[in-house]
């Protein structure tokens, strides 16, 4: 989960909610420049973090505070769960499973060198090859669609992690599926813009639901989980506009 400090506690954004925000952003992309199989790609973006089940996991750090996902770097990888996630994505179709497989492959590539990691990575390359052949698409087309997923995911993370710079300074998002680099910035009036403009409409609003915790420290993970389930929720919104400047 994504955890941001507030004056009185914590703002928590579940990974599935962050993925839904990424899908909202993806759905606004200019249709004529969209990647292949746009709607299936948006589905993959929306569901690529379905592996995360915060209420069923240990999300308390050593200080007794909610643990942000960036603090999980030393956690042992559960390859069985990763395989089940990819298998489950097949219920939505091979295209979604392909993009989810690419995503988990790239996330775990740095862990290569151990038998378990190498076996998982090899399996995913084989899966991807088979699904590409079944779908009649090239490796470049699959990579293009994944680059779009990654771009939308990164844009959503910038918003959820409160990374928008002050004073209308630009922040690079990443290179998208079209090979173009894009920047994001927040205007003085609170509106957000992306340069160059890549969306269908000149103005639109996206949102994410957050959980508001008013307690700073928790005695156990069970106490935190109960607090997460019962805490009030708040909708965060961002309005994107095509900047005339």
C-alpha positions as CSV (number, residue, x, y, z in Angstrom):
1,X,0.0,0.0,0.0
2,X,1.0,3.6,-0.5
3,X,1.4,5.5,2.8
4,X,1.6,9.3,3.2
5,X,2.1,11.1,6.5
6,X,-0.6,13.6,7.5
7,X,-0.7,16.1,10.5
8,X,-2.7,13.6,12.6
9,X,-1.8,10.2,11.2
10,X,-1.7,8.6,7.8
11,X,-3.2,8.6,4.4
12,X,-3.3,5.1,2.9
13,X,-3.9,4.3,-0.8
14,X,-4.4,0.6,-1.6
15,X,-2.5,-0.7,-4.6
16,X,-5.6,-1.8,-6.4
17,X,-7.0,1.8,-6.0
18,X,-3.7,3.2,-7.4
19,X,-4.1,0.8,-10.4
20,X,-7.6,2.0,-11.0
21,X,-6.4,5.5,-11.1
22,X,-3.7,4.5,-13.7
23,X,-6.6,2.9,-15.7
24,X,-8.5,6.2,-15.6
25,X,-5.5,8.0,-16.9
26,X,-5.0,5.4,-19.7
27,X,-8.7,5.8,-20.8
28,X,-8.1,9.4,-21.4
29,X,-5.3,8.9,-23.9
30,X,-5.8,10.3,-27.4
31,X,-7.5,7.4,-29.2
32,X,-5.8,7.8,-32.6
33,X,-2.4,7.4,-30.8
34,X,-3.4,4.7,-28.4
35,X,-1.5,1.4,-28.2
36,X,-2.9,-1.8,-29.7
37,X,-6.0,-3.4,-28.1
38,X,-6.6,-0.3,-25.9
39,X,-9.5,-1.6,-23.9
40,X,-7.8,-4.9,-23.0
41,X,-4.7,-2.9,-22.1
42,X,-6.7,-0.6,-19.8
43,X,-8.1,-3.8,-18.2
44,X,-4.6,-5.0,-17.6
45,X,-3.6,-1.7,-16.1
46,X,-6.6,-1.8,-13.8
47,X,-5.9,-5.3,-12.6
48,X,-2.1,-5.6,-12.7
49,X,-1.9,-5.0,-8.9
50,X,-4.6,-7.5,-7.9
51,X,-2.0,-9.6,-6.1
52,X,-2.0,-7.0,-3.3
53,X,-4.4,-7.9,-0.5
54,X,-3.5,-5.4,2.2
55,X,-6.0,-6.7,4.8
56,X,-4.5,-10.2,4.6
57,X,-0.9,-9.1,4.8
58,X,1.5,-7.8,7.4
59,X,1.6,-4.0,6.9
60,X,3.1,-2.8,10.2
61,X,6.7,-1.7,10.2
62,X,9.1,-2.0,13.1
63,X,8.2,1.5,14.4
64,X,4.5,0.4,14.7
65,X,3.4,2.5,11.7
66,X,1.7,1.5,8.5
67,X,4.3,0.2,6.1
68,X,4.7,1.9,2.7
69,X,5.3,-0.5,-0.2
70,X,8.8,1.0,-0.7
71,X,9.8,-0.5,2.7
72,X,9.2,-4.1,1.4
73,X,12.6,-4.3,-0.4
74,X,13.9,-7.1,1.9
75,X,10.7,-9.2,1.8
76,X,11.2,-12.7,0.3
77,X,9.4,-13.1,-3.0
78,X,6.5,-15.5,-3.1
79,X,6.8,-17.0,-6.6
80,X,3.8,-19.3,-6.0
81,X,1.6,-16.2,-5.5
82,X,3.1,-14.5,-8.6
83,X,2.3,-17.6,-10.7
84,X,-1.3,-17.7,-9.3
85,X,-1.7,-14.0,-10.1
86,X,-0.7,-14.5,-13.7
87,X,-2.8,-17.6,-14.0
88,X,-5.8,-15.7,-12.6
89,X,-5.4,-13.0,-15.2
90,X,-6.1,-15.5,-17.9
91,X,-9.8,-15.3,-16.8
92,X,-9.7,-11.9,-18.5
93,X,-7.8,-13.1,-21.5
94,X,-4.4,-13.8,-22.9
95,X,-3.7,-10.2,-23.7
96,X,-4.2,-9.2,-20.0
97,X,-2.1,-12.2,-18.9
98,X,0.6,-11.3,-21.3
99,X,1.0,-7.7,-19.9
100,X,0.8,-8.9,-16.3
101,X,3.5,-11.5,-17.1
102,X,5.7,-8.9,-18.6
103,X,5.2,-6.6,-15.6
104,X,6.1,-9.3,-13.1
105,X,9.0,-10.4,-15.2
106,X,10.5,-6.9,-15.3
107,X,9.9,-6.4,-11.6
108,X,11.7,-9.6,-10.7
109,X,14.5,-9.4,-13.3
110,X,17.0,-8.0,-10.7
111,X,16.5,-11.1,-8.6
112,X,17.9,-13.4,-11.2
113,X,20.8,-15.6,-10.1
114,X,18.9,-17.9,-7.7
115,X,17.3,-21.1,-9.0
116,X,13.8,-20.1,-7.9
117,X,14.0,-16.7,-9.6
118,X,15.6,-18.0,-12.7
119,X,12.9,-20.7,-13.1
120,X,10.2,-18.1,-12.7
121,X,11.7,-15.7,-15.2
122,X,12.2,-18.5,-17.8
123,X,8.6,-19.6,-17.3
124,X,7.4,-16.1,-18.1
125,X,9.5,-15.7,-21.2
126,X,8.0,-19.0,-22.4
127,X,4.4,-17.9,-21.5
128,X,4.9,-14.6,-23.3
129,X,6.2,-16.2,-26.4
130,X,3.3,-18.7,-26.5
131,X,0.7,-16.0,-25.9
132,X,2.2,-13.7,-28.5
133,X,2.1,-16.5,-31.1
134,X,-1.5,-17.3,-30.1
135,X,-2.6,-13.7,-30.4
136,X,-0.6,-13.1,-33.6
137,X,1.3,-10.1,-32.4
138,X,5.0,-9.3,-32.4
139,X,7.4,-8.8,-29.5
140,X,7.6,-5.1,-30.3
141,X,3.8,-4.7,-30.2
142,X,3.7,-6.4,-26.8
143,X,6.5,-4.2,-25.5
144,X,4.7,-1.1,-26.8
145,X,1.5,-2.0,-24.9
146,X,3.6,-2.7,-21.8
147,X,5.3,0.7,-22.1
148,X,1.9,2.3,-22.1
149,X,1.0,0.3,-18.9
150,X,4.2,1.4,-17.3
151,X,3.7,5.1,-18.2
152,X,0.2,5.2,-16.8
153,X,1.3,3.3,-13.7
154,X,4.1,5.8,-13.1
155,X,1.8,8.8,-13.7
156,X,-0.6,7.4,-11.1
157,X,2.3,6.8,-8.6
158,X,3.4,10.4,-8.9
159,X,-0.1,11.5,-7.9
160,X,-0.6,9.0,-5.2
161,X,2.9,9.5,-3.6
162,X,2.4,13.3,-3.7
163,X,5.5,13.8,-5.9
164,X,4.2,16.8,-7.9
165,X,6.9,19.5,-7.5
166,X,6.1,22.9,-6.2
167,X,6.4,26.2,-8.1
168,X,5.1,24.7,-11.4
169,X,8.3,22.7,-11.9
170,X,8.2,19.8,-14.3
171,X,8.7,16.2,-13.4
172,X,9.5,13.6,-16.0
173,X,7.0,10.7,-16.1
174,X,8.7,8.3,-18.4
175,X,8.9,7.4,-22.1
176,X,5.6,6.2,-23.3
177,X,4.7,3.6,-26.0
178,X,5.1,6.2,-28.7
179,X,8.8,6.8,-27.8
180,X,7.9,10.3,-26.5
181,X,9.1,11.6,-23.2
182,X,6.4,13.3,-21.1
183,X,6.5,15.7,-18.2
184,X,3.9,16.5,-15.6
185,X,3.5,19.6,-13.5
186,X,1.0,21.2,-11.2
187,X,-0.1,24.8,-12.0
188,X,-0.6,27.5,-9.5
189,X,-4.3,27.0,-9.5
190,X,-3.9,23.4,-8.6
191,X,-4.7,22.0,-12.0
192,X,-2.3,19.4,-13.5
193,X,-0.9,19.3,-17.0
194,X,1.2,16.9,-19.1
195,X,3.6,18.1,-21.8
196,X,3.3,17.4,-24.6
197,X,-0.5,17.0,-24.3
198,X,-1.4,13.4,-25.1
199,X,-5.1,13.1,-24.1
200,X,-8.3,13.1,-26.0
201,X,-10.0,15.9,-24.2
202,X,-8.5,19.3,-23.2
203,X,-9.8,18.9,-19.6
204,X,-10.8,15.9,-17.5
205,X,-10.8,14.7,-13.8
206,X,-9.5,11.5,-12.3
207,X,-9.7,10.3,-8.7
208,X,-8.5,7.8,-6.2
209,X,-10.1,6.6,-2.9
210,X,-7.9,6.9,0.2
211,X,-8.2,5.6,3.8
212,X,-7.7,8.1,6.5
213,X,-6.0,6.9,9.7
214,X,-6.0,9.2,12.7
215,X,-3.7,7.0,14.9
216,X,0.0,7.3,14.4
217,X,1.2,4.0,16.0
218,X,-0.3,0.5,16.3
219,X,0.5,-2.3,18.7
220,X,-0.1,-5.1,16.2
221,X,-0.8,-5.8,12.6
222,X,-4.3,-7.0,13.6
223,X,-5.0,-3.6,15.2
224,X,-3.8,-1.8,12.0
225,X,-5.9,-4.1,9.8
226,X,-9.0,-3.4,11.9
227,X,-8.3,0.3,11.7
228,X,-7.9,0.1,7.9
229,X,-11.2,-1.6,7.5
230,X,-13.2,0.8,9.7
231,X,-11.4,4.1,9.0
232,X,-13.2,6.9,7.0
233,X,-12.4,7.2,3.3
234,X,-11.8,10.3,1.3
235,X,-11.8,10.8,-2.5
236,X,-8.8,12.6,-3.9
237,X,-9.3,14.3,-7.3
238,X,-6.9,15.8,-9.9
239,X,-8.1,17.8,-12.9
240,X,-5.9,17.7,-15.9
241,X,-5.9,20.6,-18.4
242,X,-4.1,21.3,-21.7
243,X,-1.7,24.1,-20.7
244,X,-1.8,27.0,-23.1
245,X,1.8,28.0,-22.2
